[in-house]
Amino acid sequence: MPSRETPTGRDADRVPLFIFPFNGNALEALDCLGDRFRFLGFIDDTPAKREAGSPHGPVLGREALQGHPEARVLAVPGSPSSYPARGQVIASLGLAPERFATVIHPGAHVSAMATIGHNVLVMAGVVVTSNAIVGDHVCLLPNTVVHHDARIGDLTLIGSNVTVAGSVTIGENCYVGSGTSLMNGITIGARTIVGLGSNVIRDHPADSRIAGNPARQLR
C-alpha cells in the first residue's frame, strides 16, 4: 500500500501546491484551486501559526519548500497596511519564477486574448477581458472586472467588486480598495493606495493616497 505522501489516481495528475503565508488571502485561495492543484499545506514564518495549525491543512516552515522541490508556490502576502513590503517578502522565498503558480478560480473568466503573469490569484467571479495585461504577483479579489487594454502592474492587490475600465493603467505595488471604479484611460502611479468605494476619474502620480467620490489626495 502506498504511503500517505504518495499521490495516487486523480491526485497523481494534480500539481502539488503550497500557499504562502497563512492569511486571509490564502484561505480564500483554497476555494480557487479546482482540479488542477493538489494542496500540500500553508507556509508561514510565524511560529504561533505553525503551532496552532489549521483545519484546512498543515502550517509549515520554509524548509518544506526544499523538501518538496516539485511543488509550486502561490505567494499572497499583503494587506492595506503591509502591501508595500510584498515584493521583499516574496523575493525572500528565493524561488525561481517557474516555481510560482498562477491560480484562476473555475468560476472566473479570463479572455484568451489577455496576458496573465506568474504568481497571480484570480478569485471567483472575476472577469479579465481582451488585451488586458495582468503582471506578476497580482491578486484579483472576487467579482472584479478588468476591461479591455487595461494594465495592472506587478505586485498590485485589487479588492473585490472593483471596475477597472478600458485602457486604465495601474502601476506596480498598488492597493485598490474594494468597490472602487476607475474611469477609462486614466493612469494610477506605482505604490498608490486607493480607499474603499472610491470613484477615480483622473490620473494620480506615484505614491498617492486617494479616496472619495471623486477620489482626491488624502493629506
Residue, then its C-alpha position, 0 to 999 in steps of 0.5 A: m500500500p502506498s504511503r500517505e505522501t504518495p499521490t495516487g489516481r486523480d491526485a497523481d495528475r494534480v500539481p502539488l501546491f503550497i500557499f504562502p503565508f497563512n492569511g486571509n488571502a490564502l484561505e480564500a485561495l483554497d476555494c480557487l484551486g479546482d482540479r488542477f492543484r493538489f494542496l500540500g499545506f500553508i507556509d508561514d514564518t510565524p511560529a504561533k501559526r505553525e503551532a496552532g495549525s489549521p483545519h484546512g491543512p498543515v502550517l509549515g516552515r520554509e524548509a518544506l519548500q526544499g523538501h518538496p522541490e516539485a511543488r509550486v508556490l502561490a505567494v499572497p502576502g499583503s494587506p492595506s497596511s503591509y502591501p508595500a513590503r510584498g515584493q521583499v517578502i516574496a523575493s525572500l522565498g528565493l524561488a525561481p519564477e517557474r516555481f510560482a503558480t498562477v491560480i484562476h478560480p473555475g468560476a472566473h473568466v479570463s479572455a484568451m486574448a489577455t496576458i496573465g503573469h506568474n504568481v497571480l490569484v484570480m478569485a471567483g467571479v472575476v472577469v479579465t477581458s481582451n488585451a488586458i495585461v495582468g503582471d506578476h504577483v497580482c491578486l484579483l479579489p472576487n467579482t472584479v472586472v478588468h476591461h479591455d487594454a487595461r494594465i495592472g502592474d506587478l505586485t498590485l492587490i485589487g479588492s473585490n467588486v472593483t471596475v477597472a475600465g478600458s485602457v486604465t493603467i495601474g502601476e506596480n505595488c498598488y492597493v485598490g480598495s474594494g468597490t472602487s471604479l476607475m474611469n477609462g484611460i486614466t493612469i494610477g502611479a506605482r505604490t498608490i493606495v486607493g480607499l474603499g468605494s472610491n470613484v477615480i476619474r483622473d490620473h494620480p502620480a506615484d505614491s498617492r493616497i486617494a479616496g472619495n467620490p471623486a477620489r482626491q489626495l488624502r493629506 
